[in-house]
Amino acid sequence: MEGEPTLRLRVFDLNCWAIRYLSKRQQERVRLIGDTLRREGFDLVLLQEVWSEQDYSDLRVKLAGCYPFSHYFRSGVIGSGLCVFSRFPILDTLLYQYSLNGYPYMLQHGDWFCGKSVGLVIIKISGIIFNVYVTHLHAEYCREKDAYLPHRLVQAWELAQFIRHTSKAADVVLLGGDLNMHPEDVGIRLLRGWTGLRDAFAEATRFEGCKNGCTLVPENCFTDKSELLPFPLGIRIDYILYKAISSFTVKCEELKTTTGPALGTDIPFSDHEAVMATLHIQRQGQPAGATLGTADLVLADVVTEARTEVGVGLRAAQRQRYSSGRMAVLALLLLLLQAAAALGTLAGLGAEQPFPKLSFCLLAFLALGVLVLAAGLHLFHTMEVKMLHGTEDQMWMALRALQERP
């Protein structure tokens, strides 16, 4: 009931940019993050891009005194990079790996190998059940020609669906992570509208940190300044989102971001600024009604916009599937012609001319390589088409349900 004591929860979120041997001053920064977390004593810590399990183990040992409970989410080739540290017991965990995550042949980006996912930990604090989600969506790389927008929208939709279907028994839902989307992007509007999550930056009573809550800023010595030229103040892509279910209310008393070098050092924690929220959770008199957090008409428009972008990606994937399939067929025909020529030579049909073995073998290896590569691409794009088509169908059903409401 109203008047009951308020639970105060301090949450820390950071994309650590901890890629061993590649990220600048990686080990030094991981130690700095651990020292700061131990000193500050947050209640929940949500980290992304902790790619090395050794770094997670080092942090777990260092933080065992103040964060006795932790979990590392494993997925993909090199891992999800997601981990959670908590002052309170973790009752259960669950991991969902997104069905689409970029392209394996885009080696310079590497997102496909990471197994981008959403991790869930369930925590009980003072009788209140918290579903805490941590995630990291596919990076944008180029805003003008964002080839990954359909994949990121699929991830945002799957994230929203995962939260909706796993949070029904929770009292409070928290989501933290690097969503790689600006606050007004269709993916963020879709996620917030479909789940009812509220943005801690927009709801905070007090704010302290980078202007507009930006978490990727040109003042950070590790950021790529060329990517931020269209955004002189920086961009906000790291979020803490929340909502209350059942008979509770959640308010954000204070939100902070780091602003450059950590205290007493010459370097920041990461190329991203950390986000720190102080939340107040209190039981209210009457249970809160179920809500999507926005007007149905507005939400329908958002779903329509997202479905259109997914459709664009679907048609592009279909074209790529057709091209790779055609290339595979041509390579197979070339191999069959070479096989026929070789059989003809063995049968003595071309005995009057010398057989160019070296050129023949090189051409055969080239055709075989093209066949394997094209077949692999055709298989990948076939799966991509299925995932995009499936998401488009889900969005259509959701849109129809919204439109049929009284």
C-alpha positions as CSV (number, residue, x, y, z in Angstrom):
1,M,0.0,0.0,0.0
2,E,1.0,3.6,-0.3
3,G,3.2,4.8,2.5
4,E,5.3,1.6,2.5
5,P,9.1,2.1,2.5
6,T,10.6,2.9,-0.9
7,L,13.2,0.6,-2.4
8,R,16.2,2.5,-3.8
9,L,18.1,0.8,-6.6
10,R,21.3,2.0,-8.2
11,V,22.0,0.7,-11.7
12,F,25.2,0.9,-13.7
13,D,25.3,0.2,-17.4
14,L,28.4,0.3,-19.7
15,N,29.6,-0.9,-23.1
16,C,33.1,-1.8,-22.0
17,W,34.8,-2.1,-25.5
18,A,37.0,-4.8,-24.1
19,I,38.3,-6.6,-27.1
20,R,41.6,-8.3,-26.2
21,Y,44.6,-7.3,-28.3
22,L,42.5,-4.9,-30.3
23,S,40.9,-2.3,-28.0
24,K,43.2,0.4,-26.8
25,R,44.5,0.0,-23.2
26,Q,41.9,-2.8,-22.7
27,Q,43.4,-4.5,-19.6
28,E,44.1,-1.1,-17.9
29,R,40.5,0.0,-18.5
30,V,39.0,-3.3,-17.3
31,R,41.0,-2.9,-14.0
32,L,39.8,0.6,-13.8
33,I,36.1,-0.4,-14.3
34,G,36.5,-3.1,-11.6
35,D,38.1,-0.6,-9.1
36,T,35.3,1.9,-9.7
37,L,32.5,-0.6,-9.3
38,R,34.0,-1.9,-6.1
39,R,34.3,1.7,-4.7
40,E,30.9,3.0,-5.8
41,G,28.9,-0.1,-4.6
42,F,26.0,-0.1,-7.1
43,D,23.1,-2.6,-6.7
44,L,23.1,-3.9,-10.3
45,V,25.8,-3.7,-12.9
46,L,25.0,-4.4,-16.6
47,L,28.0,-4.8,-18.9
48,Q,28.4,-5.3,-22.6
49,E,31.4,-6.1,-24.8
50,V,33.2,-8.1,-22.1
51,W,34.4,-10.4,-24.9
52,S,37.0,-12.3,-22.9
53,E,35.9,-14.7,-20.2
54,Q,39.2,-14.1,-18.5
55,D,38.2,-10.4,-18.1
56,Y,34.9,-11.5,-16.6
57,S,36.7,-13.9,-14.2
58,D,39.0,-11.2,-13.1
59,L,36.1,-8.8,-12.5
60,R,34.2,-11.5,-10.6
61,V,37.1,-12.1,-8.3
62,K,37.7,-8.4,-7.7
63,L,34.0,-7.7,-7.1
64,A,33.1,-10.7,-5.1
65,G,33.0,-8.8,-1.8
66,C,30.4,-6.2,-3.0
67,Y,28.7,-8.1,-5.8
68,P,28.6,-11.7,-4.7
69,F,26.3,-12.8,-7.4
70,S,27.1,-12.6,-11.2
71,H,26.4,-14.3,-14.5
72,Y,28.2,-14.4,-17.9
73,F,26.1,-15.1,-21.0
74,R,27.8,-17.3,-23.5
75,S,26.8,-17.5,-27.2
76,G,28.1,-17.3,-30.7
77,V,31.7,-17.9,-31.8
78,I,33.4,-15.4,-29.4
79,G,30.5,-14.9,-26.9
80,S,27.7,-12.4,-26.4
81,G,30.0,-10.1,-24.3
82,L,27.1,-9.7,-21.8
83,C,27.4,-10.1,-18.0
84,V,25.6,-9.0,-14.9
85,F,26.9,-8.3,-11.3
86,S,24.4,-8.0,-8.5
87,R,24.3,-7.4,-4.7
88,F,21.2,-9.6,-4.6
89,P,20.8,-13.4,-5.3
90,I,20.2,-14.3,-8.9
91,L,17.3,-16.7,-8.9
92,D,17.3,-17.7,-12.6
93,T,18.8,-16.8,-16.0
94,L,17.9,-17.1,-19.6
95,L,19.6,-16.2,-22.9
96,Y,18.0,-15.6,-26.3
97,Q,20.2,-15.2,-29.3
98,Y,18.9,-13.0,-32.1
99,S,18.0,-14.8,-35.3
100,L,19.7,-12.2,-37.5
101,N,23.0,-10.5,-36.8
102,G,24.7,-9.1,-39.8
103,Y,26.7,-11.0,-42.5
104,P,29.6,-13.5,-41.9
105,Y,31.5,-12.1,-44.9
106,M,31.6,-8.6,-43.4
107,L,34.8,-9.5,-41.5
108,Q,35.7,-5.8,-40.9
109,H,32.6,-5.5,-38.7
110,G,32.5,-8.9,-37.1
111,D,29.1,-8.6,-35.4
112,W,28.0,-11.9,-36.9
113,F,30.6,-13.8,-35.0
114,C,29.6,-12.3,-31.6
115,G,26.2,-14.0,-31.2
116,K,24.4,-10.9,-30.2
117,S,21.7,-11.8,-27.7
118,V,19.6,-10.6,-24.8
119,G,20.3,-12.0,-21.4
120,L,17.7,-12.2,-18.6
121,V,18.4,-12.5,-14.9
122,I,15.6,-12.8,-12.3
123,I,16.3,-11.2,-8.9
124,K,14.2,-10.9,-5.8
125,I,14.7,-7.8,-3.6
126,S,12.6,-7.2,-0.5
127,G,9.9,-9.4,-1.9
128,I,9.9,-7.6,-5.3
129,I,10.6,-9.8,-8.4
130,F,12.8,-8.0,-10.9
131,N,13.3,-9.2,-14.5
132,V,16.6,-7.6,-15.5
133,Y,17.6,-7.7,-19.2
134,V,20.9,-6.8,-20.7
135,T,21.5,-6.6,-24.5
136,H,23.7,-5.3,-27.3
137,L,22.2,-4.8,-30.8
138,H,24.0,-4.7,-34.1
139,A,26.0,-1.6,-34.8
140,E,25.0,1.0,-37.4
141,Y,28.4,1.8,-38.9
142,C,26.9,4.1,-41.6
143,R,23.7,6.0,-40.9
144,E,23.3,7.3,-44.5
145,K,23.5,3.8,-46.0
146,D,22.6,1.5,-43.1
147,A,22.7,-2.0,-44.6
148,Y,22.0,-3.5,-41.1
149,L,18.8,-1.6,-40.4
150,P,16.5,-4.6,-41.2
151,H,18.6,-6.9,-39.0
152,R,18.6,-4.4,-36.1
153,L,14.8,-4.0,-36.4
154,V,14.4,-7.7,-36.3
155,Q,16.6,-7.7,-33.1
156,A,14.5,-4.9,-31.6
157,W,11.3,-6.8,-32.4
158,E,12.6,-10.0,-30.9
159,L,13.9,-8.1,-27.9
160,A,10.4,-6.6,-27.4
161,Q,8.7,-10.0,-27.8
162,F,11.1,-11.7,-25.5
163,I,10.5,-9.1,-22.8
164,R,6.7,-9.2,-23.2
165,H,6.6,-13.0,-23.0
166,T,9.0,-13.5,-20.1
167,S,8.1,-10.6,-17.8
168,K,4.5,-11.6,-17.0
169,A,5.4,-12.9,-13.5
170,A,7.7,-9.9,-12.7
171,D,6.9,-6.9,-10.6
172,V,9.5,-4.6,-12.2
173,V,11.3,-4.8,-15.6
174,L,14.7,-3.3,-16.2
175,L,16.6,-3.2,-19.5
176,G,20.1,-1.9,-20.0
177,G,22.4,-2.0,-22.9
178,D,23.9,-0.6,-26.0
179,L,20.9,-0.5,-28.4
180,N,22.8,1.2,-31.2
181,M,19.8,3.3,-32.0
182,H,19.0,7.0,-31.5
183,P,16.1,7.9,-29.2
184,E,13.7,8.7,-32.1
185,D,14.7,5.8,-34.4
186,V,11.9,3.5,-35.4
187,G,13.5,0.6,-33.5
188,I,13.5,2.4,-30.2
189,R,10.0,3.6,-30.7
190,L,8.9,0.0,-31.6
191,L,10.7,-1.4,-28.5
192,R,9.3,1.1,-26.1
193,G,5.8,1.1,-27.6
194,W,5.4,-2.6,-27.7
195,T,6.7,-3.2,-24.2
196,G,5.7,0.0,-22.3
197,L,9.3,0.6,-21.2
198,R,10.1,4.1,-20.0
199,D,13.4,5.9,-20.7
200,A,15.3,6.8,-17.6
201,F,16.8,9.8,-19.3
202,A,13.4,11.2,-20.3
203,E,11.9,10.4,-16.9
204,A,14.7,11.4,-14.5
205,T,14.0,14.1,-12.0
206,R,17.7,15.1,-12.0
207,F,20.3,14.6,-14.7
208,E,24.0,15.1,-14.7
209,G,26.4,14.3,-17.5
210,C,26.9,14.8,-21.2
211,K,24.5,17.1,-22.9
212,N,21.3,15.4,-24.1
213,G,22.5,12.2,-22.3
214,C,24.8,11.3,-25.1
215,T,26.9,8.2,-24.5
216,L,29.1,8.4,-27.6
217,V,30.8,11.8,-27.6
218,P,33.6,13.4,-29.6
219,E,35.4,14.5,-26.5
220,N,36.1,10.8,-25.6
221,C,39.7,10.0,-26.7
222,F,38.7,6.5,-27.9
223,T,35.8,7.4,-30.2
224,D,36.1,7.6,-34.0
225,K,35.6,11.3,-34.6
226,S,34.8,10.9,-38.3
227,E,31.6,8.9,-37.4
228,L,30.3,11.7,-35.2
229,L,30.8,14.5,-37.7
230,P,27.0,14.8,-38.3
231,F,26.5,14.9,-34.6
232,P,28.7,17.5,-32.9
233,L,27.3,16.9,-29.5
234,G,27.5,13.1,-29.8
235,I,24.7,10.5,-29.9
236,R,22.7,8.6,-27.3
237,I,22.7,4.9,-28.0
238,D,23.1,3.4,-24.4
239,Y,19.9,3.1,-22.4
240,I,18.4,2.2,-19.1
241,L,14.7,1.5,-19.6
242,Y,12.2,0.3,-17.0
243,K,8.6,-0.2,-16.1
244,A,6.5,-1.5,-13.2
245,I,4.0,-4.4,-13.5
246,S,1.3,-5.4,-11.0
247,S,1.0,-3.0,-8.0
248,F,4.3,-1.1,-8.1
249,T,5.5,2.2,-9.3
250,V,9.0,3.0,-10.5
251,K,10.5,6.5,-10.7
252,C,13.9,7.6,-11.8
253,E,15.2,10.0,-9.2
254,E,18.6,10.6,-10.8
255,L,20.4,9.8,-14.0
256,K,24.1,10.3,-14.7
257,T,26.6,9.7,-17.4
258,T,30.4,9.7,-17.1
259,T,32.1,12.6,-18.9
260,G,35.5,11.6,-20.1
261,P,38.4,10.4,-18.1
262,A,37.6,8.4,-14.9
263,L,38.5,10.0,-11.6
264,G,42.2,10.2,-11.0
265,T,43.2,8.9,-14.5
266,D,43.8,10.2,-18.0
267,I,41.5,7.7,-19.7
268,P,37.8,7.0,-19.8
269,F,36.3,3.6,-19.0
270,S,35.5,2.9,-22.7
271,D,34.7,4.5,-26.0
272,H,31.2,4.7,-24.6
273,E,30.1,6.8,-21.5
274,A,28.6,4.8,-18.7
275,V,24.9,5.3,-17.7
276,M,24.0,5.3,-14.0
277,A,20.4,5.5,-12.7
278,T,18.9,5.7,-9.3
279,L,15.4,4.2,-9.2
280,H,12.7,4.3,-6.6
281,I,10.3,1.4,-6.4
282,Q,7.2,1.6,-4.2
283,R,4.0,-0.4,-3.8
284,Q,0.9,1.5,-4.8
285,G,-2.7,1.1,-3.7
286,Q,-4.2,-0.5,-6.8
287,P,-2.6,-2.8,-9.3
288,A,-1.5,-1.1,-12.5
289,G,-3.4,-2.1,-15.5
290,A,-1.7,-3.8,-18.4
291,T,-0.6,-1.3,-21.0
292,L,1.5,-1.0,-24.0
293,G,2.7,2.4,-22.9
294,T,1.4,4.4,-25.9
295,A,-1.7,5.1,-27.9
296,D,-2.7,2.2,-30.1
297,L,-2.9,4.4,-33.2
298,V,0.6,5.7,-32.7
299,L,1.9,2.2,-32.0
300,A,0.2,0.9,-35.1
301,D,2.1,3.6,-37.1
302,V,5.4,2.6,-35.6
303,V,4.8,-1.1,-36.3
304,T,3.8,-0.2,-39.9
305,E,7.0,1.8,-40.3
306,A,9.1,-1.0,-38.9
307,R,7.4,-3.6,-41.1
308,T,8.1,-1.5,-44.2
309,E,11.8,-1.3,-43.4
310,V,11.8,-5.1,-42.8
311,G,10.1,-5.5,-46.1
312,V,12.9,-3.5,-47.8
313,G,15.4,-5.8,-46.2
314,L,13.5,-8.9,-47.3
315,R,13.5,-7.8,-50.9
316,A,17.2,-7.1,-50.7
317,A,17.9,-10.5,-49.2
318,Q,15.8,-12.2,-51.9
319,R,17.9,-10.5,-54.6
320,Q,21.1,-11.6,-52.9
321,R,19.8,-15.1,-52.6
322,Y,18.9,-15.2,-56.3
323,S,22.4,-13.8,-57.3
324,S,24.3,-16.3,-55.1
325,G,22.1,-19.2,-56.4
326,R,22.7,-18.2,-60.0
327,M,26.4,-18.0,-59.3
328,A,26.4,-21.5,-57.7
329,V,24.5,-22.9,-60.7
330,L,27.0,-21.4,-63.2
331,A,30.0,-22.7,-61.2
332,L,28.4,-26.2,-61.1
333,L,27.9,-26.1,-64.9
334,L,31.5,-25.2,-65.4
335,L,32.6,-28.1,-63.2
336,L,30.3,-30.4,-65.2
337,L,31.8,-29.2,-68.5
338,Q,35.3,-29.7,-67.1
339,A,34.4,-33.2,-66.0
340,A,33.0,-34.0,-69.5
341,A,36.2,-32.7,-71.1
342,A,38.3,-34.8,-68.7
343,L,36.3,-37.9,-69.5
344,G,36.6,-37.2,-73.2
345,T,40.3,-37.0,-72.9
346,L,40.5,-40.2,-70.9
347,A,38.4,-41.9,-73.6
348,G,40.9,-40.8,-76.3
349,L,38.6,-38.3,-78.0
350,G,41.2,-35.6,-77.9
351,A,44.4,-37.6,-78.1
352,E,45.8,-35.6,-81.0
353,Q,46.2,-32.5,-78.7
354,P,48.2,-32.2,-75.5
355,F,46.0,-32.0,-72.4
356,P,46.7,-28.8,-70.3
357,K,46.6,-30.4,-66.9
358,L,47.9,-27.4,-64.9
359,S,45.4,-24.9,-66.4
360,F,42.6,-27.5,-66.2
361,C,43.3,-28.1,-62.5
362,L,43.5,-24.4,-61.6
363,L,40.2,-23.7,-63.4
364,A,38.6,-26.7,-61.6
365,F,39.8,-25.5,-58.2
366,L,38.5,-22.0,-59.0
367,A,35.1,-23.3,-60.1
368,L,34.9,-25.5,-57.0
369,G,35.8,-22.5,-54.7
370,V,33.2,-20.3,-56.4
371,L,30.6,-23.1,-56.0
372,V,31.3,-23.6,-52.3
373,L,31.3,-19.9,-51.6
374,A,28.1,-19.2,-53.7
375,A,26.3,-22.2,-52.1
376,G,27.2,-21.0,-48.7
377,L,25.9,-17.5,-49.4
378,H,22.8,-18.9,-51.0
379,L,22.2,-20.9,-47.8
380,F,22.8,-17.9,-45.6
381,H,20.5,-15.6,-47.5
382,T,17.8,-18.3,-47.7
383,M,17.8,-18.3,-43.9
384,E,17.9,-14.5,-43.8
385,V,14.8,-14.4,-46.1
386,K,13.0,-16.8,-43.8
387,M,13.8,-14.8,-40.7
388,L,12.8,-11.5,-42.3
389,H,9.6,-13.0,-43.7
390,G,8.7,-14.5,-40.3
391,T,9.2,-11.1,-38.6
392,E,7.2,-9.4,-41.2
393,D,4.3,-11.9,-40.6
394,Q,4.5,-11.3,-36.9
395,M,4.4,-7.6,-37.3
396,W,1.4,-7.9,-39.6
397,M,-0.5,-10.0,-37.0
398,A,0.4,-7.5,-34.3
399,L,-0.8,-4.6,-36.5
400,R,-4.0,-6.4,-37.3
401,A,-4.6,-7.0,-33.6
402,L,-4.1,-3.3,-32.8
403,Q,-6.4,-2.2,-35.6
404,E,-9.2,-4.6,-34.4
405,R,-9.2,-3.3,-30.9
406,P,-12.4,-1.3,-29.9
